[in-house]
Amino acid sequence: RLAPAYVVHATRHRDTLLAPFFAHFHRPSTGVHYVAMGSVLPAPVAAVAAASAPSVYDLKGTADDKTLLYEGEKRRDVHKRFFNVGMRVCDLASRKCCRPFAAAADVAADAWAPGRRQYAAGKQHARDVRFPLPAPACAWMCARLESDAAFLRRHNLMDYS
């Protein structure tokens, strides 16, 4: 049902910031739908940007933003999952969690490995980073975002890509 409207939007707004959809698959046995999508940036532009950019971010507009490359250094994902007990429990051997009234952030920082601290700091940095744009570029970007958001709103959609 959405495909015809998406085609009209992408055709009328060739500079859309919505990722291009190439195919839609449905597996009847599970009821799961799959979409094959492309990148917003054409491959040559993305390759040049990644090769020349000192920092690269994966910005989703949620708490899942992250820093992929910072000052030329690749950042590794170190997730805090329920099965990663070492990141959930403080270091009992050093009694760090037994300090009375210890701040939760202090206890968590004590328990995290350096890689996790770097990853968490990168997520925070990705949320806080600002990208100054000249006025014409800002106007262009805002117009694209407004057009795409209006399309998503009309179809009761949220873009999680």
Secondary structure, DSSP 8 states (H G I E B T S, - for coil): --HHHHHHHHHH-TT--S--EEEEEEETTTTEEEEEE--SS-HHHHHHHHHH-S-EEE--SSTT-EEEEETTEE-------TT-HHHHS--GGGTGGGSTT--HHHHHHHHS-HHHHHHHHHHHHHHH------HHHHHHHHHHHHHHHHHHHHTT-----
